[in-house]
């Protein structure tokens, strides 16, 4: 097993805080190359008040953000990236295959596919019960965190 972080350790790597800390645990990975993490979806999350009150569905943009945060953990696990921020630069080819609802455990993987200077490309995939819920290509910009 490679990278393993609990929520407190993730908070030491990423700037996201409640309600936008969307990764509960990183379960595997390789610093700078890829990471896998989980998000336990709960009915108590505030977005379900309006999306949708009669049929709770996790918003797709939050699934994409959660995949990006997993990619951020892979990037920030490299010692040379500590103190930097991985900002979203772009998303392409995002596809949603199934709904994610309270009680689901979202398993996300982000693989870093390339880097050109401060620009980093990655591919994300989110699964529920082994079935694809979403996929996306993402671009990050590594910037000074100060």
Secondary structure, 3 states (H helix, E strand, C coil): CCCCECHHHHHHHCCCCCCCCCCCEEEEEECCCEEEEEEECCCCCHHHHCCCCCCCCCCHHHHHHHHHHHHHHHHHCCHHHCCEEEEEEEEEEEEECCCCCCCCEEEEEEEEEEEECCEEEEEEEEEECCEEEEEEEEEEEEEECC
